[in-house]
Amino acid sequence: MAKDEDIPVTQAVRALRAGKAAFSAHLYEYVDRGGTEHSAASLGVEEHTVVKTIVLEDETKTAFICLQHGDREVSTKSLARIRGCKTVTPCAPETALRHTGYTVGGTSPFGTRKPLTVYVERSICALPRIYINGGKRGFLVGVDPSVVVTLLKPILVEASA
């Protein structure tokens, strides 16, 4: 766990502090394309508890976020059905940056540039603690899943592939 003075002050950290959310900060060496497998190993936690933030869009180019377990994939077909649209695809990195203000690999659902609808895999809420991006590559925050529910007001779904 990082000391307070070592914590990057990202928009995500600002949002967590503004929401009076308890969180722990975890810095690790970022590896390009290392994903949740690398971050989980670096922190010594199960990959299932590391939650990835995926920015997607539907056929109308409406962007939204889906939070999924690190060891699972998102079913875009399930999300399309849930949203009542034809297709759902991941956003291009530059599009995700424009919507969230975060670079791919450092995308947090907290403190996004634009308010986005957030979908959360229902089983994430049953975990005692999750690790989610803190708004910078190589930086995760540990939170109780209730923080996600309280601050983001997500739609709980079953959309893993």
Chimera marker file (.cmm) of the C-alpha trace (Angstrom):
<marker_set name="trace">
<marker id="1" x="0.000" y="0.000" z="0.000" r="1" g="1" b="0" radius="0.5"/>
<marker id="2" x="1.279" y="3.468" z="-0.894" r="1" g="1" b="0" radius="0.5"/>
<marker id="3" x="1.877" y="6.196" z="1.664" r="1" g="1" b="0" radius="0.5"/>
<marker id="4" x="-0.459" y="9.206" z="1.446" r="1" g="1" b="0" radius="0.5"/>
<marker id="5" x="2.217" y="11.445" z="-0.058" r="1" g="1" b="0" radius="0.5"/>
<marker id="6" x="2.896" y="8.843" z="-2.791" r="1" g="1" b="0" radius="0.5"/>
<marker id="7" x="-0.715" y="8.658" z="-3.964" r="1" g="1" b="0" radius="0.5"/>
<marker id="8" x="-1.209" y="10.189" z="-7.409" r="1" g="1" b="0" radius="0.5"/>
<marker id="9" x="-3.884" y="12.870" z="-7.215" r="1" g="1" b="0" radius="0.5"/>
<marker id="10" x="-6.013" y="11.814" z="-10.178" r="1" g="1" b="0" radius="0.5"/>
<marker id="11" x="-9.605" y="12.736" z="-10.986" r="1" g="1" b="0" radius="0.5"/>
<marker id="12" x="-10.557" y="9.316" z="-9.603" r="1" g="1" b="0" radius="0.5"/>
<marker id="13" x="-8.856" y="10.038" z="-6.268" r="1" g="1" b="0" radius="0.5"/>
<marker id="14" x="-10.545" y="13.442" z="-6.146" r="1" g="1" b="0" radius="0.5"/>
<marker id="15" x="-13.932" y="11.806" z="-6.804" r="1" g="1" b="0" radius="0.5"/>
<marker id="16" x="-13.357" y="9.161" z="-4.124" r="1" g="1" b="0" radius="0.5"/>
<marker id="17" x="-12.316" y="11.805" z="-1.593" r="1" g="1" b="0" radius="0.5"/>
<marker id="18" x="-15.272" y="14.039" z="-2.521" r="1" g="1" b="0" radius="0.5"/>
<marker id="19" x="-17.565" y="11.047" z="-1.976" r="1" g="1" b="0" radius="0.5"/>
<marker id="20" x="-15.900" y="10.418" z="1.402" r="1" g="1" b="0" radius="0.5"/>
<marker id="21" x="-15.077" y="6.884" z="0.256" r="1" g="1" b="0" radius="0.5"/>
<marker id="22" x="-12.569" y="4.771" z="2.142" r="1" g="1" b="0" radius="0.5"/>
<marker id="23" x="-9.921" y="3.393" z="-0.206" r="1" g="1" b="0" radius="0.5"/>
<marker id="24" x="-6.400" y="2.050" z="-0.200" r="1" g="1" b="0" radius="0.5"/>
<marker id="25" x="-3.848" y="3.039" z="-2.845" r="1" g="1" b="0" radius="0.5"/>
<marker id="26" x="-1.707" y="0.452" z="-4.609" r="1" g="1" b="0" radius="0.5"/>
<marker id="27" x="1.090" y="1.388" z="-6.989" r="1" g="1" b="0" radius="0.5"/>
<marker id="28" x="2.751" y="-1.231" z="-9.190" r="1" g="1" b="0" radius="0.5"/>
<marker id="29" x="5.003" y="-1.279" z="-12.215" r="1" g="1" b="0" radius="0.5"/>
<marker id="30" x="2.768" y="-0.948" z="-15.274" r="1" g="1" b="0" radius="0.5"/>
<marker id="31" x="3.458" y="-3.338" z="-18.145" r="1" g="1" b="0" radius="0.5"/>
<marker id="32" x="1.939" y="-2.590" z="-21.556" r="1" g="1" b="0" radius="0.5"/>
<marker id="33" x="-0.662" y="-5.290" z="-22.312" r="1" g="1" b="0" radius="0.5"/>
<marker id="34" x="-0.044" y="-6.876" z="-18.885" r="1" g="1" b="0" radius="0.5"/>
<marker id="35" x="-3.697" y="-6.412" z="-17.974" r="1" g="1" b="0" radius="0.5"/>
<marker id="36" x="-5.338" y="-7.594" z="-14.807" r="1" g="1" b="0" radius="0.5"/>
<marker id="37" x="-3.178" y="-10.723" z="-14.676" r="1" g="1" b="0" radius="0.5"/>
<marker id="38" x="-0.051" y="-8.602" z="-14.184" r="1" g="1" b="0" radius="0.5"/>
<marker id="39" x="-1.646" y="-6.111" z="-11.778" r="1" g="1" b="0" radius="0.5"/>
<marker id="40" x="-3.130" y="-8.920" z="-9.644" r="1" g="1" b="0" radius="0.5"/>
<marker id="41" x="0.244" y="-10.688" z="-9.462" r="1" g="1" b="0" radius="0.5"/>
<marker id="42" x="1.967" y="-7.403" z="-8.576" r="1" g="1" b="0" radius="0.5"/>
<marker id="43" x="-0.467" y="-6.794" z="-5.711" r="1" g="1" b="0" radius="0.5"/>
<marker id="44" x="-0.586" y="-10.440" z="-4.612" r="1" g="1" b="0" radius="0.5"/>
<marker id="45" x="-4.361" y="-10.682" z="-4.992" r="1" g="1" b="0" radius="0.5"/>
<marker id="46" x="-6.659" y="-12.932" z="-7.027" r="1" g="1" b="0" radius="0.5"/>
<marker id="47" x="-7.275" y="-11.718" z="-10.573" r="1" g="1" b="0" radius="0.5"/>
<marker id="48" x="-11.015" y="-12.196" z="-9.957" r="1" g="1" b="0" radius="0.5"/>
<marker id="49" x="-10.925" y="-9.282" z="-7.463" r="1" g="1" b="0" radius="0.5"/>
<marker id="50" x="-9.208" y="-6.916" z="-9.897" r="1" g="1" b="0" radius="0.5"/>
<marker id="51" x="-11.973" y="-5.153" z="-11.782" r="1" g="1" b="0" radius="0.5"/>
<marker id="52" x="-11.407" y="-3.824" z="-15.276" r="1" g="1" b="0" radius="0.5"/>
<marker id="53" x="-13.083" y="-0.681" z="-16.566" r="1" g="1" b="0" radius="0.5"/>
<marker id="54" x="-14.184" y="-1.090" z="-20.176" r="1" g="1" b="0" radius="0.5"/>
<marker id="55" x="-15.487" y="1.829" z="-22.226" r="1" g="1" b="0" radius="0.5"/>
<marker id="56" x="-17.972" y="0.713" z="-24.875" r="1" g="1" b="0" radius="0.5"/>
<marker id="57" x="-20.443" y="2.273" z="-27.261" r="1" g="1" b="0" radius="0.5"/>
<marker id="58" x="-23.616" y="1.214" z="-29.004" r="1" g="1" b="0" radius="0.5"/>
<marker id="59" x="-24.524" y="1.722" z="-32.658" r="1" g="1" b="0" radius="0.5"/>
<marker id="60" x="-25.617" y="5.315" z="-31.934" r="1" g="1" b="0" radius="0.5"/>
<marker id="61" x="-22.087" y="6.026" z="-30.609" r="1" g="1" b="0" radius="0.5"/>
<marker id="62" x="-23.457" y="6.458" z="-27.068" r="1" g="1" b="0" radius="0.5"/>
<marker id="63" x="-20.594" y="5.596" z="-24.725" r="1" g="1" b="0" radius="0.5"/>
<marker id="64" x="-20.910" y="3.776" z="-21.405" r="1" g="1" b="0" radius="0.5"/>
<marker id="65" x="-18.757" y="1.826" z="-18.967" r="1" g="1" b="0" radius="0.5"/>
<marker id="66" x="-18.873" y="-1.819" z="-17.966" r="1" g="1" b="0" radius="0.5"/>
<marker id="67" x="-17.009" y="-3.098" z="-14.910" r="1" g="1" b="0" radius="0.5"/>
<marker id="68" x="-16.017" y="-6.742" z="-15.172" r="1" g="1" b="0" radius="0.5"/>
<marker id="69" x="-13.913" y="-9.216" z="-13.177" r="1" g="1" b="0" radius="0.5"/>
<marker id="70" x="-10.324" y="-9.288" z="-14.421" r="1" g="1" b="0" radius="0.5"/>
<marker id="71" x="-10.478" y="-12.986" z="-15.211" r="1" g="1" b="0" radius="0.5"/>
<marker id="72" x="-13.664" y="-12.710" z="-17.295" r="1" g="1" b="0" radius="0.5"/>
<marker id="73" x="-14.667" y="-11.164" z="-20.596" r="1" g="1" b="0" radius="0.5"/>
<marker id="74" x="-17.671" y="-8.948" z="-21.289" r="1" g="1" b="0" radius="0.5"/>
<marker id="75" x="-20.421" y="-10.351" z="-23.487" r="1" g="1" b="0" radius="0.5"/>
<marker id="76" x="-21.220" y="-7.493" z="-25.861" r="1" g="1" b="0" radius="0.5"/>
<marker id="77" x="-24.273" y="-9.436" z="-27.057" r="1" g="1" b="0" radius="0.5"/>
<marker id="78" x="-25.635" y="-9.564" z="-23.501" r="1" g="1" b="0" radius="0.5"/>
<marker id="79" x="-24.978" y="-5.853" z="-23.012" r="1" g="1" b="0" radius="0.5"/>
<marker id="80" x="-26.707" y="-5.027" z="-26.309" r="1" g="1" b="0" radius="0.5"/>
<marker id="81" x="-29.738" y="-7.037" z="-25.184" r="1" g="1" b="0" radius="0.5"/>
<marker id="82" x="-29.725" y="-5.316" z="-21.785" r="1" g="1" b="0" radius="0.5"/>
<marker id="83" x="-29.448" y="-1.872" z="-23.404" r="1" g="1" b="0" radius="0.5"/>
<marker id="84" x="-32.092" y="-2.698" z="-26.004" r="1" g="1" b="0" radius="0.5"/>
<marker id="85" x="-29.805" y="-1.924" z="-28.932" r="1" g="1" b="0" radius="0.5"/>
<marker id="86" x="-28.397" y="-3.834" z="-31.891" r="1" g="1" b="0" radius="0.5"/>
<marker id="87" x="-24.655" y="-3.776" z="-31.223" r="1" g="1" b="0" radius="0.5"/>
<marker id="88" x="-22.128" y="-2.898" z="-28.555" r="1" g="1" b="0" radius="0.5"/>
<marker id="89" x="-18.411" y="-2.536" z="-29.281" r="1" g="1" b="0" radius="0.5"/>
<marker id="90" x="-15.376" y="-1.377" z="-27.313" r="1" g="1" b="0" radius="0.5"/>
<marker id="91" x="-14.476" y="2.260" z="-27.946" r="1" g="1" b="0" radius="0.5"/>
<marker id="92" x="-11.272" y="3.103" z="-29.786" r="1" g="1" b="0" radius="0.5"/>
<marker id="93" x="-8.608" y="4.338" z="-27.320" r="1" g="1" b="0" radius="0.5"/>
<marker id="94" x="-8.909" y="7.969" z="-28.488" r="1" g="1" b="0" radius="0.5"/>
<marker id="95" x="-12.710" y="7.836" z="-28.160" r="1" g="1" b="0" radius="0.5"/>
<marker id="96" x="-12.449" y="6.351" z="-24.659" r="1" g="1" b="0" radius="0.5"/>
<marker id="97" x="-9.996" y="9.142" z="-23.721" r="1" g="1" b="0" radius="0.5"/>
<marker id="98" x="-12.386" y="11.796" z="-25.054" r="1" g="1" b="0" radius="0.5"/>
<marker id="99" x="-15.282" y="10.435" z="-22.964" r="1" g="1" b="0" radius="0.5"/>
<marker id="100" x="-13.427" y="9.610" z="-19.751" r="1" g="1" b="0" radius="0.5"/>
<marker id="101" x="-10.335" y="11.808" z="-19.671" r="1" g="1" b="0" radius="0.5"/>
<marker id="102" x="-8.280" y="8.668" z="-18.992" r="1" g="1" b="0" radius="0.5"/>
<marker id="103" x="-5.708" y="6.854" z="-21.121" r="1" g="1" b="0" radius="0.5"/>
<marker id="104" x="-6.407" y="3.177" z="-21.869" r="1" g="1" b="0" radius="0.5"/>
<marker id="105" x="-4.649" y="1.162" z="-19.168" r="1" g="1" b="0" radius="0.5"/>
<marker id="106" x="-5.421" y="3.913" z="-16.655" r="1" g="1" b="0" radius="0.5"/>
<marker id="107" x="-9.190" y="4.207" z="-17.051" r="1" g="1" b="0" radius="0.5"/>
<marker id="108" x="-11.180" y="4.573" z="-13.849" r="1" g="1" b="0" radius="0.5"/>
<marker id="109" x="-14.965" y="4.698" z="-13.567" r="1" g="1" b="0" radius="0.5"/>
<marker id="110" x="-14.575" y="7.436" z="-10.932" r="1" g="1" b="0" radius="0.5"/>
<marker id="111" x="-14.156" y="11.067" z="-11.972" r="1" g="1" b="0" radius="0.5"/>
<marker id="112" x="-14.812" y="10.623" z="-15.686" r="1" g="1" b="0" radius="0.5"/>
<marker id="113" x="-14.794" y="13.722" z="-17.892" r="1" g="1" b="0" radius="0.5"/>
<marker id="114" x="-18.414" y="13.111" z="-18.938" r="1" g="1" b="0" radius="0.5"/>
<marker id="115" x="-21.089" y="11.379" z="-16.866" r="1" g="1" b="0" radius="0.5"/>
<marker id="116" x="-21.431" y="7.873" z="-18.301" r="1" g="1" b="0" radius="0.5"/>
<marker id="117" x="-23.888" y="5.096" z="-17.527" r="1" g="1" b="0" radius="0.5"/>
<marker id="118" x="-22.071" y="2.353" z="-15.625" r="1" g="1" b="0" radius="0.5"/>
<marker id="119" x="-22.919" y="-1.352" z="-15.762" r="1" g="1" b="0" radius="0.5"/>
<marker id="120" x="-21.403" y="-3.633" z="-13.123" r="1" g="1" b="0" radius="0.5"/>
<marker id="121" x="-21.198" y="-7.412" z="-13.225" r="1" g="1" b="0" radius="0.5"/>
<marker id="122" x="-23.527" y="-8.349" z="-10.352" r="1" g="1" b="0" radius="0.5"/>
<marker id="123" x="-21.101" y="-10.834" z="-8.740" r="1" g="1" b="0" radius="0.5"/>
<marker id="124" x="-18.549" y="-8.035" z="-8.197" r="1" g="1" b="0" radius="0.5"/>
<marker id="125" x="-20.830" y="-6.677" z="-5.470" r="1" g="1" b="0" radius="0.5"/>
<marker id="126" x="-20.558" y="-9.960" z="-3.546" r="1" g="1" b="0" radius="0.5"/>
<marker id="127" x="-16.775" y="-9.674" z="-3.127" r="1" g="1" b="0" radius="0.5"/>
<marker id="128" x="-15.403" y="-8.384" z="0.195" r="1" g="1" b="0" radius="0.5"/>
<marker id="129" x="-12.913" y="-6.025" z="-1.547" r="1" g="1" b="0" radius="0.5"/>
<marker id="130" x="-12.104" y="-5.088" z="-5.115" r="1" g="1" b="0" radius="0.5"/>
<marker id="131" x="-9.148" y="-3.420" z="-6.808" r="1" g="1" b="0" radius="0.5"/>
<marker id="132" x="-9.994" y="-0.981" z="-9.567" r="1" g="1" b="0" radius="0.5"/>
<marker id="133" x="-8.023" y="1.527" z="-11.594" r="1" g="1" b="0" radius="0.5"/>
<marker id="134" x="-7.273" y="4.756" z="-9.778" r="1" g="1" b="0" radius="0.5"/>
<marker id="135" x="-6.987" y="6.867" z="-12.919" r="1" g="1" b="0" radius="0.5"/>
<marker id="136" x="-3.384" y="6.247" z="-13.887" r="1" g="1" b="0" radius="0.5"/>
<marker id="137" x="-1.422" y="3.364" z="-15.365" r="1" g="1" b="0" radius="0.5"/>
<marker id="138" x="0.162" y="1.359" z="-12.556" r="1" g="1" b="0" radius="0.5"/>
<marker id="139" x="-2.259" y="2.602" z="-9.910" r="1" g="1" b="0" radius="0.5"/>
<marker id="140" x="-5.172" y="0.654" z="-8.416" r="1" g="1" b="0" radius="0.5"/>
<marker id="141" x="-7.410" y="1.557" z="-5.517" r="1" g="1" b="0" radius="0.5"/>
<marker id="142" x="-8.836" y="-1.018" z="-3.145" r="1" g="1" b="0" radius="0.5"/>
<marker id="143" x="-12.449" y="-0.411" z="-2.139" r="1" g="1" b="0" radius="0.5"/>
<marker id="144" x="-15.453" y="-2.162" z="-0.730" r="1" g="1" b="0" radius="0.5"/>
<marker id="145" x="-17.811" y="-2.830" z="-3.692" r="1" g="1" b="0" radius="0.5"/>
<marker id="146" x="-20.448" y="-0.721" z="-1.909" r="1" g="1" b="0" radius="0.5"/>
<marker id="147" x="-18.325" y="2.333" z="-2.822" r="1" g="1" b="0" radius="0.5"/>
<marker id="148" x="-18.933" y="1.565" z="-6.510" r="1" g="1" b="0" radius="0.5"/>
<marker id="149" x="-22.663" y="1.230" z="-5.895" r="1" g="1" b="0" radius="0.5"/>
<marker id="150" x="-22.895" y="4.382" z="-3.768" r="1" g="1" b="0" radius="0.5"/>
<marker id="151" x="-20.794" y="6.698" z="-5.930" r="1" g="1" b="0" radius="0.5"/>
<marker id="152" x="-21.549" y="5.424" z="-9.440" r="1" g="1" b="0" radius="0.5"/>
<marker id="153" x="-25.208" y="4.321" z="-9.096" r="1" g="1" b="0" radius="0.5"/>
<marker id="154" x="-24.575" y="1.497" z="-11.585" r="1" g="1" b="0" radius="0.5"/>
<marker id="155" x="-26.915" y="-0.904" z="-13.271" r="1" g="1" b="0" radius="0.5"/>
<marker id="156" x="-26.186" y="-4.427" z="-12.024" r="1" g="1" b="0" radius="0.5"/>
<marker id="157" x="-25.987" y="-6.963" z="-14.847" r="1" g="1" b="0" radius="0.5"/>
<marker id="158" x="-24.956" y="-10.482" z="-15.709" r="1" g="1" b="0" radius="0.5"/>
<marker id="159" x="-22.884" y="-9.887" z="-18.819" r="1" g="1" b="0" radius="0.5"/>
<marker id="160" x="-19.789" y="-12.050" z="-18.606" r="1" g="1" b="0" radius="0.5"/>
<marker id="161" x="-18.864" y="-14.189" z="-21.583" r="1" g="1" b="0" radius="0.5"/>
<link id1="1" id2="2" r="1" g="1" b="0" radius="0.2"/>
<link id1="2" id2="3" r="1" g="1" b="0" radius="0.2"/>
<link id1="3" id2="4" r="1" g="1" b="0" radius="0.2"/>
<link id1="4" id2="5" r="1" g="1" b="0" radius="0.2"/>
<link id1="5" id2="6" r="1" g="1" b="0" radius="0.2"/>
<link id1="6" id2="7" r="1" g="1" b="0" radius="0.2"/>
<link id1="7" id2="8" r="1" g="1" b="0" radius="0.2"/>
<link id1="8" id2="9" r="1" g="1" b="0" radius="0.2"/>
<link id1="9" id2="10" r="1" g="1" b="0" radius="0.2"/>
<link id1="10" id2="11" r="1" g="1" b="0" radius="0.2"/>
<link id1="11" id2="12" r="1" g="1" b="0" radius="0.2"/>
<link id1="12" id2="13" r="1" g="1" b="0" radius="0.2"/>
<link id1="13" id2="14" r="1" g="1" b="0" radius="0.2"/>
<link id1="14" id2="15" r="1" g="1" b="0" radius="0.2"/>
<link id1="15" id2="16" r="1" g="1" b="0" radius="0.2"/>
<link id1="16" id2="17" r="1" g="1" b="0" radius="0.2"/>
<link id1="17" id2="18" r="1" g="1" b="0" radius="0.2"/>
<link id1="18" id2="19" r="1" g="1" b="0" radius="0.2"/>
<link id1="19" id2="20" r="1" g="1" b="0" radius="0.2"/>
<link id1="20" id2="21" r="1" g="1" b="0" radius="0.2"/>
<link id1="21" id2="22" r="1" g="1" b="0" radius="0.2"/>
<link id1="22" id2="23" r="1" g="1" b="0" radius="0.2"/>
<link id1="23" id2="24" r="1" g="1" b="0" radius="0.2"/>
<link id1="24" id2="25" r="1" g="1" b="0" radius="0.2"/>
<link id1="25" id2="26" r="1" g="1" b="0" radius="0.2"/>
<link id1="26" id2="27" r="1" g="1" b="0" radius="0.2"/>
<link id1="27" id2="28" r="1" g="1" b="0" radius="0.2"/>
<link id1="28" id2="29" r="1" g="1" b="0" radius="0.2"/>
<link id1="29" id2="30" r="1" g="1" b="0" radius="0.2"/>
<link id1="30" id2="31" r="1" g="1" b="0" radius="0.2"/>
<link id1="31" id2="32" r="1" g="1" b="0" radius="0.2"/>
<link id1="32" id2="33" r="1" g="1" b="0" radius="0.2"/>
<link id1="33" id2="34" r="1" g="1" b="0" radius="0.2"/>
<link id1="34" id2="35" r="1" g="1" b="0" radius="0.2"/>
<link id1="35" id2="36" r="1" g="1" b="0" radius="0.2"/>
<link id1="36" id2="37" r="1" g="1" b="0" radius="0.2"/>
<link id1="37" id2="38" r="1" g="1" b="0" radius="0.2"/>
<link id1="38" id2="39" r="1" g="1" b="0" radius="0.2"/>
<link id1="39" id2="40" r="1" g="1" b="0" radius="0.2"/>
<link id1="40" id2="41" r="1" g="1" b="0" radius="0.2"/>
<link id1="41" id2="42" r="1" g="1" b="0" radius="0.2"/>
<link id1="42" id2="43" r="1" g="1" b="0" radius="0.2"/>
<link id1="43" id2="44" r="1" g="1" b="0" radius="0.2"/>
<link id1="44" id2="45" r="1" g="1" b="0" radius="0.2"/>
<link id1="45" id2="46" r="1" g="1" b="0" radius="0.2"/>
<link id1="46" id2="47" r="1" g="1" b="0" radius="0.2"/>
<link id1="47" id2="48" r="1" g="1" b="0" radius="0.2"/>
<link id1="48" id2="49" r="1" g="1" b="0" radius="0.2"/>
<link id1="49" id2="50" r="1" g="1" b="0" radius="0.2"/>
<link id1="50" id2="51" r="1" g="1" b="0" radius="0.2"/>
<link id1="51" id2="52" r="1" g="1" b="0" radius="0.2"/>
<link id1="52" id2="53" r="1" g="1" b="0" radius="0.2"/>
<link id1="53" id2="54" r="1" g="1" b="0" radius="0.2"/>
<link id1="54" id2="55" r="1" g="1" b="0" radius="0.2"/>
<link id1="55" id2="56" r="1" g="1" b="0" radius="0.2"/>
<link id1="56" id2="57" r="1" g="1" b="0" radius="0.2"/>
<link id1="57" id2="58" r="1" g="1" b="0" radius="0.2"/>
<link id1="58" id2="59" r="1" g="1" b="0" radius="0.2"/>
<link id1="59" id2="60" r="1" g="1" b="0" radius="0.2"/>
<link id1="60" id2="61" r="1" g="1" b="0" radius="0.2"/>
<link id1="61" id2="62" r="1" g="1" b="0" radius="0.2"/>
<link id1="62" id2="63" r="1" g="1" b="0" radius="0.2"/>
<link id1="63" id2="64" r="1" g="1" b="0" radius="0.2"/>
<link id1="64" id2="65" r="1" g="1" b="0" radius="0.2"/>
<link id1="65" id2="66" r="1" g="1" b="0" radius="0.2"/>
<link id1="66" id2="67" r="1" g="1" b="0" radius="0.2"/>
<link id1="67" id2="68" r="1" g="1" b="0" radius="0.2"/>
<link id1="68" id2="69" r="1" g="1" b="0" radius="0.2"/>
<link id1="69" id2="70" r="1" g="1" b="0" radius="0.2"/>
<link id1="70" id2="71" r="1" g="1" b="0" radius="0.2"/>
<link id1="71" id2="72" r="1" g="1" b="0" radius="0.2"/>
<link id1="72" id2="73" r="1" g="1" b="0" radius="0.2"/>
<link id1="73" id2="74" r="1" g="1" b="0" radius="0.2"/>
<link id1="74" id2="75" r="1" g="1" b="0" radius="0.2"/>
<link id1="75" id2="76" r="1" g="1" b="0" radius="0.2"/>
<link id1="76" id2="77" r="1" g="1" b="0" radius="0.2"/>
<link id1="77" id2="78" r="1" g="1" b="0" radius="0.2"/>
<link id1="78" id2="79" r="1" g="1" b="0" radius="0.2"/>
<link id1="79" id2="80" r="1" g="1" b="0" radius="0.2"/>
<link id1="80" id2="81" r="1" g="1" b="0" radius="0.2"/>
<link id1="81" id2="82" r="1" g="1" b="0" radius="0.2"/>
<link id1="82" id2="83" r="1" g="1" b="0" radius="0.2"/>
<link id1="83" id2="84" r="1" g="1" b="0" radius="0.2"/>
<link id1="84" id2="85" r="1" g="1" b="0" radius="0.2"/>
<link id1="85" id2="86" r="1" g="1" b="0" radius="0.2"/>
<link id1="86" id2="87" r="1" g="1" b="0" radius="0.2"/>
<link id1="87" id2="88" r="1" g="1" b="0" radius="0.2"/>
<link id1="88" id2="89" r="1" g="1" b="0" radius="0.2"/>
<link id1="89" id2="90" r="1" g="1" b="0" radius="0.2"/>
<link id1="90" id2="91" r="1" g="1" b="0" radius="0.2"/>
<link id1="91" id2="92" r="1" g="1" b="0" radius="0.2"/>
<link id1="92" id2="93" r="1" g="1" b="0" radius="0.2"/>
<link id1="93" id2="94" r="1" g="1" b="0" radius="0.2"/>
<link id1="94" id2="95" r="1" g="1" b="0" radius="0.2"/>
<link id1="95" id2="96" r="1" g="1" b="0" radius="0.2"/>
<link id1="96" id2="97" r="1" g="1" b="0" radius="0.2"/>
<link id1="97" id2="98" r="1" g="1" b="0" radius="0.2"/>
<link id1="98" id2="99" r="1" g="1" b="0" radius="0.2"/>
<link id1="99" id2="100" r="1" g="1" b="0" radius="0.2"/>
<link id1="100" id2="101" r="1" g="1" b="0" radius="0.2"/>
<link id1="101" id2="102" r="1" g="1" b="0" radius="0.2"/>
<link id1="102" id2="103" r="1" g="1" b="0" radius="0.2"/>
<link id1="103" id2="104" r="1" g="1" b="0" radius="0.2"/>
<link id1="104" id2="105" r="1" g="1" b="0" radius="0.2"/>
<link id1="105" id2="106" r="1" g="1" b="0" radius="0.2"/>
<link id1="106" id2="107" r="1" g="1" b="0" radius="0.2"/>
<link id1="107" id2="108" r="1" g="1" b="0" radius="0.2"/>
<link id1="108" id2="109" r="1" g="1" b="0" radius="0.2"/>
<link id1="109" id2="110" r="1" g="1" b="0" radius="0.2"/>
<link id1="110" id2="111" r="1" g="1" b="0" radius="0.2"/>
<link id1="111" id2="112" r="1" g="1" b="0" radius="0.2"/>
<link id1="112" id2="113" r="1" g="1" b="0" radius="0.2"/>
<link id1="113" id2="114" r="1" g="1" b="0" radius="0.2"/>
<link id1="114" id2="115" r="1" g="1" b="0" radius="0.2"/>
<link id1="115" id2="116" r="1" g="1" b="0" radius="0.2"/>
<link id1="116" id2="117" r="1" g="1" b="0" radius="0.2"/>
<link id1="117" id2="118" r="1" g="1" b="0" radius="0.2"/>
<link id1="118" id2="119" r="1" g="1" b="0" radius="0.2"/>
<link id1="119" id2="120" r="1" g="1" b="0" radius="0.2"/>
<link id1="120" id2="121" r="1" g="1" b="0" radius="0.2"/>
<link id1="121" id2="122" r="1" g="1" b="0" radius="0.2"/>
<link id1="122" id2="123" r="1" g="1" b="0" radius="0.2"/>
<link id1="123" id2="124" r="1" g="1" b="0" radius="0.2"/>
<link id1="124" id2="125" r="1" g="1" b="0" radius="0.2"/>
<link id1="125" id2="126" r="1" g="1" b="0" radius="0.2"/>
<link id1="126" id2="127" r="1" g="1" b="0" radius="0.2"/>
<link id1="127" id2="128" r="1" g="1" b="0" radius="0.2"/>
<link id1="128" id2="129" r="1" g="1" b="0" radius="0.2"/>
<link id1="129" id2="130" r="1" g="1" b="0" radius="0.2"/>
<link id1="130" id2="131" r="1" g="1" b="0" radius="0.2"/>
<link id1="131" id2="132" r="1" g="1" b="0" radius="0.2"/>
<link id1="132" id2="133" r="1" g="1" b="0" radius="0.2"/>
<link id1="133" id2="134" r="1" g="1" b="0" radius="0.2"/>
<link id1="134" id2="135" r="1" g="1" b="0" radius="0.2"/>
<link id1="135" id2="136" r="1" g="1" b="0" radius="0.2"/>
<link id1="136" id2="137" r="1" g="1" b="0" radius="0.2"/>
<link id1="137" id2="138" r="1" g="1" b="0" radius="0.2"/>
<link id1="138" id2="139" r="1" g="1" b="0" radius="0.2"/>
<link id1="139" id2="140" r="1" g="1" b="0" radius="0.2"/>
<link id1="140" id2="141" r="1" g="1" b="0" radius="0.2"/>
<link id1="141" id2="142" r="1" g="1" b="0" radius="0.2"/>
<link id1="142" id2="143" r="1" g="1" b="0" radius="0.2"/>
<link id1="143" id2="144" r="1" g="1" b="0" radius="0.2"/>
<link id1="144" id2="145" r="1" g="1" b="0" radius="0.2"/>
<link id1="145" id2="146" r="1" g="1" b="0" radius="0.2"/>
<link id1="146" id2="147" r="1" g="1" b="0" radius="0.2"/>
<link id1="147" id2="148" r="1" g="1" b="0" radius="0.2"/>
<link id1="148" id2="149" r="1" g="1" b="0" radius="0.2"/>
<link id1="149" id2="150" r="1" g="1" b="0" radius="0.2"/>
<link id1="150" id2="151" r="1" g="1" b="0" radius="0.2"/>
<link id1="151" id2="152" r="1" g="1" b="0" radius="0.2"/>
<link id1="152" id2="153" r="1" g="1" b="0" radius="0.2"/>
<link id1="153" id2="154" r="1" g="1" b="0" radius="0.2"/>
<link id1="154" id2="155" r="1" g="1" b="0" radius="0.2"/>
<link id1="155" id2="156" r="1" g="1" b="0" radius="0.2"/>
<link id1="156" id2="157" r="1" g="1" b="0" radius="0.2"/>
<link id1="157" id2="158" r="1" g="1" b="0" radius="0.2"/>
<link id1="158" id2="159" r="1" g="1" b="0" radius="0.2"/>
<link id1="159" id2="160" r="1" g="1" b="0" radius="0.2"/>
<link id1="160" id2="161" r="1" g="1" b="0" radius="0.2"/>
</marker_set>
